[in-house]
Amino acid sequence: MELVEPFFAALGVVLGGALIGSLATLFRRGSPLATMLLLARNMKMWGILVAIGGTMPTLRIIESGLFDGQLGLLLRQMVVILGSFAGANVAYWLVVTIAGVK
């Protein structure tokens, strides 16, 4: 459960943002696929941040894990970060695959 929710949250932010954001090319000249790739590349970090719930709570949990000896919290937060990182990268890979870029 700790890995699944951040994974799909990051995947949804990057994939949804790139797909919906590429609709902007309906109102201006440009390639929807190029816009989708650019948006997906730029939104990877935002997907990770959204999935982990922002930076301050994460930093507080990491701090308490390191300095208060609560290694369970630290390990749990690392799993959340890895899950969100994986979700954002899978979403980027899907956009690259959809666009047909090698």
Biopython code that builds the backbone (N, CA, C, O; Angstrom):
import numpy as np
from Bio.PDB.StructureBuilder import StructureBuilder

atoms = [
    (1, "MET", "N", (0.819, -1.189, 0.000)),
    (1, "MET", "CA", (0.000, 0.000, 0.000)),
    (1, "MET", "C", (0.865, 1.256, 0.000)),
    (1, "MET", "O", (0.528, 2.243, -0.654)),
    (2, "GLU", "N", (1.968, 1.224, 0.723)),
    (2, "GLU", "CA", (2.841, 2.391, 0.790)),
    (2, "GLU", "C", (3.508, 2.685, -0.549)),
    (2, "GLU", "O", (3.903, 3.822, -0.809)),
    (3, "LEU", "N", (3.636, 1.683, -1.388)),
    (3, "LEU", "CA", (4.299, 1.865, -2.673)),
    (3, "LEU", "C", (3.307, 2.148, -3.789)),
    (3, "LEU", "O", (3.635, 2.856, -4.741)),
    (4, "VAL", "N", (2.110, 1.611, -3.689)),
    (4, "VAL", "CA", (1.141, 1.681, -4.783)),
    (4, "VAL", "C", (0.551, 3.079, -4.938)),
    (4, "VAL", "O", (0.484, 3.591, -6.056)),
    (5, "GLU", "N", (0.124, 3.706, -3.849)),
    (5, "GLU", "CA", (-0.511, 5.019, -3.944)),
    (5, "GLU", "C", (0.425, 6.094, -4.489)),
    (5, "GLU", "O", (0.025, 6.825, -5.395)),
    (6, "PRO", "N", (1.657, 6.225, -3.978)),
    (6, "PRO", "CA", (2.553, 7.232, -4.557)),
    (6, "PRO", "C", (2.901, 6.941, -6.017)),
    (6, "PRO", "O", (3.064, 7.862, -6.817)),
    (7, "PHE", "N", (3.013, 5.657, -6.358)),
    (7, "PHE", "CA", (3.317, 5.284, -7.735)),
    (7, "PHE", "C", (2.249, 5.814, -8.678)),
    (7, "PHE", "O", (2.556, 6.482, -9.665)),
    (8, "PHE", "N", (0.989, 5.513, -8.367)),
    (8, "PHE", "CA", (-0.092, 5.921, -9.263)),
    (8, "PHE", "C", (-0.394, 7.411, -9.182)),
    (8, "PHE", "O", (-0.870, 7.992, -10.157)),
    (9, "ALA", "N", (-0.132, 8.032, -8.056)),
    (9, "ALA", "CA", (-0.316, 9.484, -7.967)),
    (9, "ALA", "C", (0.675, 10.198, -8.881)),
    (9, "ALA", "O", (0.294, 11.099, -9.628)),
    (10, "ALA", "N", (1.938, 9.803, -8.826)),
    (10, "ALA", "CA", (2.946, 10.418, -9.693)),
    (10, "ALA", "C", (2.679, 10.094, -11.153)),
    (10, "ALA", "O", (2.832, 10.953, -12.021)),
    (11, "LEU", "N", (2.281, 8.862, -11.426)),
    (11, "LEU", "CA", (1.964, 8.469, -12.795)),
    (11, "LEU", "C", (0.807, 9.309, -13.333)),
    (11, "LEU", "O", (0.850, 9.761, -14.477)),
    (12, "GLY", "N", (-0.210, 9.516, -12.526)),
    (12, "GLY", "CA", (-1.366, 10.298, -12.954)),
    (12, "GLY", "C", (-1.044, 11.756, -13.195)),
    (12, "GLY", "O", (-1.551, 12.354, -14.144)),
    (13, "VAL", "N", (-0.210, 12.335, -12.349)),
    (13, "VAL", "CA", (0.157, 13.745, -12.527)),
    (13, "VAL", "C", (0.917, 13.936, -13.826)),
    (13, "VAL", "O", (0.592, 14.831, -14.607)),
    (14, "VAL", "N", (1.912, 13.119, -14.066)),
    (14, "VAL", "CA", (2.747, 13.289, -15.259)),
    (14, "VAL", "C", (1.980, 12.920, -16.523)),
    (14, "VAL", "O", (1.982, 13.676, -17.494)),
    (15, "LEU", "N", (1.332, 11.774, -16.515)),
    (15, "LEU", "CA", (0.621, 11.317, -17.707)),
    (15, "LEU", "C", (-0.580, 12.210, -18.013)),
    (15, "LEU", "O", (-0.776, 12.617, -19.158)),
    (16, "GLY", "N", (-1.371, 12.510, -17.008)),
    (16, "GLY", "CA", (-2.535, 13.370, -17.214)),
    (16, "GLY", "C", (-2.151, 14.780, -17.616)),
    (16, "GLY", "O", (-2.767, 15.366, -18.506)),
    (17, "GLY", "N", (-1.139, 15.323, -16.965)),
    (17, "GLY", "CA", (-0.694, 16.673, -17.302)),
    (17, "GLY", "C", (-0.158, 16.771, -18.714)),
    (17, "GLY", "O", (-0.406, 17.754, -19.411)),
    (18, "ALA", "N", (0.574, 15.759, -19.137)),
    (18, "ALA", "CA", (1.134, 15.778, -20.494)),
    (18, "ALA", "C", (0.041, 15.609, -21.544)),
    (18, "ALA", "O", (0.038, 16.304, -22.561)),
    (19, "LEU", "N", (-0.880, 14.692, -21.299)),
    (19, "LEU", "CA", (-1.945, 14.456, -22.283)),
    (19, "LEU", "C", (-2.903, 15.640, -22.381)),
    (19, "LEU", "O", (-3.219, 16.093, -23.481)),
    (20, "ILE", "N", (-3.360, 16.139, -21.247)),
    (20, "ILE", "CA", (-4.291, 17.264, -21.255)),
    (20, "ILE", "C", (-3.574, 18.545, -21.679)),
    (20, "ILE", "O", (-4.142, 19.365, -22.401)),
    (21, "GLY", "N", (-2.352, 18.718, -21.241)),
    (21, "GLY", "CA", (-1.592, 19.910, -21.615)),
    (21, "GLY", "C", (-1.297, 19.992, -23.098)),
    (21, "GLY", "O", (-1.176, 21.086, -23.650)),
    (22, "SER", "N", (-1.181, 18.842, -23.747)),
    (22, "SER", "CA", (-0.899, 18.857, -25.187)),
    (22, "SER", "C", (-2.101, 19.334, -25.990)),
    (22, "SER", "O", (-1.970, 19.643, -27.175)),
    (23, "LEU", "N", (-3.266, 19.397, -25.363)),
    (23, "LEU", "CA", (-4.441, 19.942, -26.049)),
    (23, "LEU", "C", (-4.292, 21.439, -26.333)),
    (23, "LEU", "O", (-5.052, 21.996, -27.125)),
    (24, "ALA", "N", (-3.330, 22.082, -25.701)),
    (24, "ALA", "CA", (-3.080, 23.504, -25.958)),
    (24, "ALA", "C", (-2.678, 23.745, -27.401)),
    (24, "ALA", "O", (-2.815, 24.860, -27.905)),
    (25, "THR", "N", (-2.185, 22.716, -28.072)),
    (25, "THR", "CA", (-1.793, 22.888, -29.473)),
    (25, "THR", "C", (-3.006, 23.053, -30.380)),
    (25, "THR", "O", (-2.853, 23.387, -31.555)),
    (26, "LEU", "N", (-4.206, 22.825, -29.858)),
    (26, "LEU", "CA", (-5.407, 23.107, -30.646)),
    (26, "LEU", "C", (-5.587, 24.609, -30.849)),
    (26, "LEU", "O", (-6.210, 25.040, -31.819)),
    (27, "PHE", "N", (-5.041, 25.402, -29.930)),
    (27, "PHE", "CA", (-5.206, 26.851, -29.975)),
    (27, "PHE", "C", (-3.980, 27.582, -30.498)),
    (27, "PHE", "O", (-4.005, 28.804, -30.648)),
    (28, "ARG", "N", (-2.935, 26.867, -30.769)),
    (28, "ARG", "CA", (-1.732, 27.488, -31.329)),
    (28, "ARG", "C", (-1.082, 26.495, -32.277)),
    (28, "ARG", "O", (-1.444, 25.319, -32.309)),
    (29, "ARG", "N", (-0.148, 26.966, -33.024)),
    (29, "ARG", "CA", (0.549, 26.079, -33.954)),
    (29, "ARG", "C", (1.600, 25.280, -33.207)),
    (29, "ARG", "O", (2.231, 25.778, -32.274)),
    (30, "GLY", "N", (1.777, 24.065, -33.616)),
    (30, "GLY", "CA", (2.781, 23.221, -32.988)),
    (30, "GLY", "C", (2.367, 21.767, -33.028)),
    (30, "GLY", "O", (1.237, 21.423, -33.376)),
    (31, "SER", "N", (3.294, 20.949, -32.671)),
    (31, "SER", "CA", (3.067, 19.511, -32.671)),
    (31, "SER", "C", (2.550, 19.062, -31.306)),
    (31, "SER", "O", (3.179, 19.347, -30.287)),
    (32, "PRO", "N", (1.419, 18.366, -31.271)),
    (32, "PRO", "CA", (0.926, 17.862, -29.984)),
    (32, "PRO", "C", (1.895, 16.867, -29.336)),
    (32, "PRO", "O", (2.028, 16.841, -28.113)),
    (33, "LEU", "N", (2.564, 16.056, -30.144)),
    (33, "LEU", "CA", (3.497, 15.074, -29.580)),
    (33, "LEU", "C", (4.720, 15.750, -28.974)),
    (33, "LEU", "O", (5.196, 15.345, -27.914)),
    (34, "ALA", "N", (5.230, 16.785, -29.650)),
    (34, "ALA", "CA", (6.381, 17.508, -29.103)),
    (34, "ALA", "C", (6.000, 18.211, -27.805)),
    (34, "ALA", "O", (6.777, 18.234, -26.850)),
    (35, "THR", "N", (4.800, 18.785, -27.779)),
    (35, "THR", "CA", (4.324, 19.442, -26.560)),
    (35, "THR", "C", (4.146, 18.431, -25.439)),
    (35, "THR", "O", (4.489, 18.708, -24.290)),
    (36, "MET", "N", (3.610, 17.257, -25.766)),
    (36, "MET", "CA", (3.413, 16.207, -24.773)),
    (36, "MET", "C", (4.751, 15.755, -24.188)),
    (36, "MET", "O", (4.860, 15.557, -22.978)),
    (37, "LEU", "N", (5.757, 15.591, -25.028)),
    (37, "LEU", "CA", (7.083, 15.192, -24.544)),
    (37, "LEU", "C", (7.691, 16.252, -23.637)),
    (37, "LEU", "O", (8.240, 15.935, -22.582)),
    (38, "LEU", "N", (7.592, 17.504, -24.050)),
    (38, "LEU", "CA", (8.148, 18.599, -23.255)),
    (38, "LEU", "C", (7.453, 18.687, -21.895)),
    (38, "LEU", "O", (8.110, 18.829, -20.864)),
    (39, "LEU", "N", (6.139, 18.602, -21.900)),
    (39, "LEU", "CA", (5.397, 18.671, -20.641)),
    (39, "LEU", "C", (5.722, 17.491, -19.731)),
    (39, "LEU", "O", (5.898, 17.670, -18.526)),
    (40, "ALA", "N", (5.804, 16.302, -20.287)),
    (40, "ALA", "CA", (6.113, 15.122, -19.467)),
    (40, "ALA", "C", (7.498, 15.240, -18.847)),
    (40, "ALA", "O", (7.690, 14.891, -17.682)),
    (41, "ARG", "N", (8.454, 15.725, -19.612)),
    (41, "ARG", "CA", (9.818, 15.885, -19.095)),
    (41, "ARG", "C", (9.837, 16.912, -17.961)),
    (41, "ARG", "O", (10.505, 16.713, -16.946)),
    (42, "ASN", "N", (9.102, 18.008, -18.141)),
    (42, "ASN", "CA", (9.096, 19.069, -17.134)),
    (42, "ASN", "C", (8.253, 18.728, -15.905)),
    (42, "ASN", "O", (8.470, 19.297, -14.835)),
    (43, "MET", "N", (7.308, 17.823, -16.040)),
    (43, "MET", "CA", (6.395, 17.520, -14.938)),
    (43, "MET", "C", (6.829, 16.329, -14.089)),
    (43, "MET", "O", (6.153, 15.994, -13.116)),
    (44, "LYS", "N", (7.936, 15.686, -14.433)),
    (44, "LYS", "CA", (8.370, 14.526, -13.653)),
    (44, "LYS", "C", (8.608, 14.890, -12.185)),
    (44, "LYS", "O", (8.156, 14.179, -11.287)),
    (45, "MET", "N", (9.302, 15.976, -11.945)),
    (45, "MET", "CA", (9.591, 16.372, -10.565)),
    (45, "MET", "C", (8.315, 16.765, -9.825)),
    (45, "MET", "O", (8.171, 16.478, -8.637)),
    (46, "TRP", "N", (7.388, 17.421, -10.526)),
    (46, "TRP", "CA", (6.120, 17.793, -9.892)),
    (46, "TRP", "C", (5.321, 16.550, -9.514)),
    (46, "TRP", "O", (4.678, 16.514, -8.465)),
    (47, "GLY", "N", (5.363, 15.547, -10.361)),
    (47, "GLY", "CA", (4.672, 14.302, -10.039)),
    (47, "GLY", "C", (5.223, 13.654, -8.782)),
    (47, "GLY", "O", (4.469, 13.144, -7.953)),
    (48, "ILE", "N", (6.540, 13.676, -8.643)),
    (48, "ILE", "CA", (7.175, 13.104, -7.455)),
    (48, "ILE", "C", (6.789, 13.900, -6.213)),
    (48, "ILE", "O", (6.453, 13.320, -5.180)),
    (49, "LEU", "N", (6.836, 15.237, -6.314)),
    (49, "LEU", "CA", (6.500, 16.075, -5.160)),
    (49, "LEU", "C", (5.043, 15.925, -4.739)),
    (49, "LEU", "O", (4.740, 15.889, -3.547)),
    (50, "VAL", "N", (4.151, 15.839, -5.704)),
    (50, "VAL", "CA", (2.736, 15.645, -5.375)),
    (50, "VAL", "C", (2.535, 14.296, -4.691)),
    (50, "VAL", "O", (1.783, 14.197, -3.722)),
    (51, "ALA", "N", (3.193, 13.275, -5.184)),
    (51, "ALA", "CA", (3.001, 11.927, -4.640)),
    (51, "ALA", "C", (3.536, 11.790, -3.216)),
    (51, "ALA", "O", (2.964, 11.048, -2.418)),
    (52, "ILE", "N", (4.615, 12.487, -2.885)),
    (52, "ILE", "CA", (5.140, 12.375, -1.519)),
    (52, "ILE", "C", (4.484, 13.376, -0.580)),
    (52, "ILE", "O", (4.760, 13.367, 0.619)),
    (53, "GLY", "N", (3.622, 14.238, -1.105)),
    (53, "GLY", "CA", (2.876, 15.150, -0.245)),
    (53, "GLY", "C", (3.598, 16.432, 0.076)),
    (53, "GLY", "O", (3.361, 17.010, 1.136)),
    (54, "GLY", "N", (4.457, 16.894, -0.781)),
    (54, "GLY", "CA", (5.202, 18.120, -0.511)),
    (54, "GLY", "C", (6.536, 17.804, 0.127)),
    (54, "GLY", "O", (6.832, 16.648, 0.430)),
    (55, "THR", "N", (7.329, 18.818, 0.328)),
    (55, "THR", "CA", (8.685, 18.580, 0.813)),
    (55, "THR", "C", (8.826, 18.679, 2.320)),
    (55, "THR", "O", (9.607, 17.928, 2.905)),
    (56, "MET", "N", (8.106, 19.570, 2.965)),
    (56, "MET", "CA", (8.324, 19.776, 4.395)),
    (56, "MET", "C", (7.925, 18.574, 5.253)),
    (56, "MET", "O", (8.709, 18.171, 6.112)),
    (57, "PRO", "N", (6.757, 17.990, 5.061)),
    (57, "PRO", "CA", (6.450, 16.795, 5.871)),
    (57, "PRO", "C", (7.450, 15.661, 5.634)),
    (57, "PRO", "O", (7.805, 14.929, 6.559)),
    (58, "THR", "N", (7.891, 15.528, 4.404)),
    (58, "THR", "CA", (8.867, 14.485, 4.089)),
    (58, "THR", "C", (10.181, 14.742, 4.805)),
    (58, "THR", "O", (10.780, 13.820, 5.358)),
    (59, "LEU", "N", (10.630, 15.986, 4.799)),
    (59, "LEU", "CA", (11.878, 16.318, 5.485)),
    (59, "LEU", "C", (11.753, 16.118, 6.994)),
    (59, "LEU", "O", (12.709, 15.686, 7.639)),
    (60, "ARG", "N", (10.595, 16.424, 7.562)),
    (60, "ARG", "CA", (10.389, 16.206, 9.002)),
    (60, "ARG", "C", (10.434, 14.719, 9.347)),
    (60, "ARG", "O", (11.005, 14.325, 10.364)),
    (61, "ILE", "N", (9.833, 13.909, 8.501)),
    (61, "ILE", "CA", (9.842, 12.458, 8.757)),
    (61, "ILE", "C", (11.254, 11.907, 8.634)),
    (61, "ILE", "O", (11.673, 11.082, 9.446)),
    (62, "ILE", "N", (11.995, 12.359, 7.618)),
    (62, "ILE", "CA", (13.380, 11.905, 7.451)),
    (62, "ILE", "C", (14.223, 12.355, 8.640)),
    (62, "ILE", "O", (15.061, 11.599, 9.132)),
    (63, "GLU", "N", (13.998, 13.592, 9.103)),
    (63, "GLU", "CA", (14.735, 14.096, 10.262)),
    (63, "GLU", "C", (14.445, 13.263, 11.510)),
    (63, "GLU", "O", (15.365, 12.892, 12.237)),
    (64, "SER", "N", (13.181, 12.974, 11.755)),
    (64, "SER", "CA", (12.857, 12.173, 12.940)),
    (64, "SER", "C", (13.384, 10.748, 12.803)),
    (64, "SER", "O", (13.731, 10.112, 13.799)),
    (65, "GLY", "N", (13.441, 10.255, 11.588)),
    (65, "GLY", "CA", (13.994, 8.923, 11.377)),
    (65, "GLY", "C", (15.481, 8.869, 11.648)),
    (65, "GLY", "O", (15.985, 7.899, 12.216)),
    (66, "LEU", "N", (16.184, 9.916, 11.239)),
    (66, "LEU", "CA", (17.634, 9.938, 11.420)),
    (66, "LEU", "C", (18.043, 10.300, 12.848)),
    (66, "LEU", "O", (18.874, 9.623, 13.453)),
    (67, "PHE", "N", (17.455, 11.371, 13.380)),
    (67, "PHE", "CA", (17.942, 11.908, 14.647)),
    (67, "PHE", "C", (17.219, 11.370, 15.873)),
    (67, "PHE", "O", (17.768, 11.405, 16.974)),
    (68, "ASP", "N", (16.008, 10.878, 15.705)),
    (68, "ASP", "CA", (15.276, 10.317, 16.838)),
    (68, "ASP", "C", (15.326, 8.796, 16.858)),
    (68, "ASP", "O", (14.749, 8.163, 17.743)),
    (69, "GLY", "N", (16.005, 8.216, 15.895)),
    (69, "GLY", "CA", (16.174, 6.773, 15.865)),
    (69, "GLY", "C", (14.959, 5.991, 15.407)),
    (69, "GLY", "O", (14.855, 4.796, 15.682)),
    (70, "GLN", "N", (14.048, 6.637, 14.721)),
    (70, "GLN", "CA", (12.851, 5.956, 14.228)),
    (70, "GLN", "C", (13.112, 5.466, 12.806)),
    (70, "GLN", "O", (12.679, 6.081, 11.831)),
    (71, "LEU", "N", (13.814, 4.371, 12.711)),
    (71, "LEU", "CA", (14.222, 3.859, 11.412)),
    (71, "LEU", "C", (13.054, 3.327, 10.596)),
    (71, "LEU", "O", (13.118, 3.306, 9.367)),
    (72, "GLY", "N", (11.993, 2.898, 11.262)),
    (72, "GLY", "CA", (10.800, 2.434, 10.548)),
    (72, "GLY", "C", (10.173, 3.550, 9.726)),
    (72, "GLY", "O", (9.777, 3.338, 8.580)),
    (73, "LEU", "N", (10.083, 4.750, 10.318)),
    (73, "LEU", "CA", (9.557, 5.905, 9.586)),
    (73, "LEU", "C", (10.451, 6.280, 8.414)),
    (73, "LEU", "O", (9.973, 6.615, 7.331)),
    (74, "LEU", "N", (11.742, 6.218, 8.647)),
    (74, "LEU", "CA", (12.693, 6.551, 7.589)),
    (74, "LEU", "C", (12.577, 5.570, 6.430)),
    (74, "LEU", "O", (12.563, 5.982, 5.270)),
    (75, "LEU", "N", (12.495, 4.297, 6.726)),
    (75, "LEU", "CA", (12.362, 3.279, 5.687)),
    (75, "LEU", "C", (11.048, 3.440, 4.929)),
    (75, "LEU", "O", (11.006, 3.315, 3.705)),
    (76, "ARG", "N", (9.974, 3.719, 5.672)),
    (76, "ARG", "CA", (8.671, 3.917, 5.041)),
    (76, "ARG", "C", (8.687, 5.114, 4.093)),
    (76, "ARG", "O", (8.122, 5.047, 3.001)),
    (77, "GLN", "N", (9.324, 6.195, 4.498)),
    (77, "GLN", "CA", (9.383, 7.383, 3.650)),
    (77, "GLN", "C", (10.243, 7.126, 2.414)),
    (77, "GLN", "O", (9.941, 7.643, 1.338)),
    (78, "MET", "N", (11.289, 6.351, 2.549)),
    (78, "MET", "CA", (12.111, 6.010, 1.392)),
    (78, "MET", "C", (11.324, 5.163, 0.388)),
    (78, "MET", "O", (11.498, 5.312, -0.821)),
    (79, "VAL", "N", (10.470, 4.285, 0.883)),
    (79, "VAL", "CA", (9.620, 3.487, -0.006)),
    (79, "VAL", "C", (8.645, 4.392, -0.750)),
    (79, "VAL", "O", (8.401, 4.192, -1.940)),
    (80, "VAL", "N", (8.088, 5.384, -0.064)),
    (80, "VAL", "CA", (7.174, 6.338, -0.701)),
    (80, "VAL", "C", (7.900, 7.126, -1.783)),
    (80, "VAL", "O", (7.363, 7.320, -2.874)),
    (81, "ILE", "N", (9.109, 7.578, -1.493)),
    (81, "ILE", "CA", (9.887, 8.345, -2.471)),
    (81, "ILE", "C", (10.233, 7.476, -3.672)),
    (81, "ILE", "O", (10.118, 7.927, -4.812)),
    (82, "LEU", "N", (10.653, 6.241, -3.436)),
    (82, "LEU", "CA", (10.974, 5.337, -4.544)),
    (82, "LEU", "C", (9.744, 5.023, -5.385)),
    (82, "LEU", "O", (9.836, 4.952, -6.610)),
    (83, "GLY", "N", (8.603, 4.837, -4.746)),
    (83, "GLY", "CA", (7.366, 4.573, -5.481)),
    (83, "GLY", "C", (6.965, 5.742, -6.355)),
    (83, "GLY", "O", (6.561, 5.553, -7.502)),
    (84, "SER", "N", (7.072, 6.950, -5.821)),
    (84, "SER", "CA", (6.708, 8.123, -6.613)),
    (84, "SER", "C", (7.706, 8.355, -7.742)),
    (84, "SER", "O", (7.320, 8.761, -8.838)),
    (85, "PHE", "N", (8.976, 8.100, -7.483)),
    (85, "PHE", "CA", (9.990, 8.230, -8.531)),
    (85, "PHE", "C", (9.724, 7.234, -9.659)),
    (85, "PHE", "O", (9.829, 7.573, -10.838)),
    (86, "ALA", "N", (9.381, 6.011, -9.285)),
    (86, "ALA", "CA", (9.082, 4.990, -10.296)),
    (86, "ALA", "C", (7.839, 5.357, -11.096)),
    (86, "ALA", "O", (7.820, 5.183, -12.315)),
    (87, "GLY", "N", (6.807, 5.859, -10.440)),
    (87, "GLY", "CA", (5.584, 6.251, -11.138)),
    (87, "GLY", "C", (5.813, 7.371, -12.135)),
    (87, "GLY", "O", (5.290, 7.329, -13.249)),
    (88, "ALA", "N", (6.589, 8.370, -11.746)),
    (88, "ALA", "CA", (6.876, 9.484, -12.650)),
    (88, "ALA", "C", (7.690, 9.011, -13.849)),
    (88, "ALA", "O", (7.457, 9.460, -14.972)),
    (89, "ASN", "N", (8.630, 8.120, -13.623)),
    (89, "ASN", "CA", (9.442, 7.628, -14.734)),
    (89, "ASN", "C", (8.664, 6.697, -15.657)),
    (89, "ASN", "O", (8.885, 6.708, -16.868)),
    (90, "VAL", "N", (7.767, 5.898, -15.111)),
    (90, "VAL", "CA", (6.920, 5.047, -15.955)),
    (90, "VAL", "C", (6.007, 5.912, -16.813)),
    (90, "VAL", "O", (5.802, 5.619, -17.991)),
    (91, "ALA", "N", (5.458, 6.978, -16.232)),
    (91, "ALA", "CA", (4.604, 7.886, -17.003)),
    (91, "ALA", "C", (5.394, 8.544, -18.126)),
    (91, "ALA", "O", (4.896, 8.664, -19.245)),
    (92, "TYR", "N", (6.614, 8.970, -17.840)),
    (92, "TYR", "CA", (7.448, 9.576, -18.880)),
    (92, "TYR", "C", (7.749, 8.556, -19.973)),
    (92, "TYR", "O", (7.721, 8.885, -21.159)),
    (93, "TRP", "N", (8.038, 7.317, -19.575)),
    (93, "TRP", "CA", (8.301, 6.261, -20.555)),
    (93, "TRP", "C", (7.079, 6.025, -21.435)),
    (93, "TRP", "O", (7.213, 5.836, -22.644)),
    (94, "LEU", "N", (5.878, 6.035, -20.833)),
    (94, "LEU", "CA", (4.652, 5.855, -21.610)),
    (94, "LEU", "C", (4.458, 6.980, -22.621)),
    (94, "LEU", "O", (4.062, 6.728, -23.759)),
    (95, "VAL", "N", (4.732, 8.209, -22.218)),
    (95, "VAL", "CA", (4.594, 9.341, -23.142)),
    (95, "VAL", "C", (5.601, 9.216, -24.276)),
    (95, "VAL", "O", (5.259, 9.456, -25.434)),
    (96, "VAL", "N", (6.827, 8.847, -23.961)),
    (96, "VAL", "CA", (7.849, 8.665, -25.003)),
    (96, "VAL", "C", (7.434, 7.547, -25.948)),
    (96, "VAL", "O", (7.631, 7.659, -27.158)),
    (97, "THR", "N", (6.865, 6.477, -25.420)),
    (97, "THR", "CA", (6.403, 5.366, -26.247)),
    (97, "THR", "C", (5.231, 5.784, -27.123)),
    (97, "THR", "O", (5.185, 5.437, -28.303)),
    (98, "ILE", "N", (4.288, 6.524, -26.560)),
    (98, "ILE", "CA", (3.150, 7.015, -27.340)),
    (98, "ILE", "C", (3.620, 7.923, -28.465)),
    (98, "ILE", "O", (3.109, 7.854, -29.583)),
    (99, "ALA", "N", (4.592, 8.771, -28.167)),
    (99, "ALA", "CA", (5.097, 9.713, -29.165)),
    (99, "ALA", "C", (5.972, 9.028, -30.207)),
    (99, "ALA", "O", (6.209, 9.593, -31.275)),
    (100, "GLY", "N", (6.449, 7.839, -29.921)),
    (100, "GLY", "CA", (7.268, 7.104, -30.879)),
    (100, "GLY", "C", (8.705, 7.567, -30.949)),
    (100, "GLY", "O", (9.371, 7.376, -31.967)),
    (101, "VAL", "N", (9.196, 8.177, -29.875)),
    (101, "VAL", "CA", (10.576, 8.655, -29.824)),
    (101, "VAL", "C", (11.451, 7.537, -29.292)),
    (101, "VAL", "O", (11.071, 6.813, -28.371)),
    (102, "LYS", "N", (12.637, 7.405, -29.887)),
    (102, "LYS", "CA", (13.557, 6.363, -29.419)),
    (102, "LYS", "C", (14.659, 6.948, -28.608)),
    (102, "LYS", "O", (15.529, 6.219, -28.131)),
]
sb = StructureBuilder()
sb.init_structure("model")
sb.init_model(0)
sb.init_chain("A")
sb.init_seg("    ")
for serial, (resi, resn, name, xyz) in enumerate(atoms, 1):
    if name == "N":
        sb.init_residue(resn, " ", resi, " ")
    sb.init_atom(name, np.array(xyz, "f"), 0.0, 1.0, " ", f" {name:<3s}", serial, name[0])
structure = sb.get_structure()
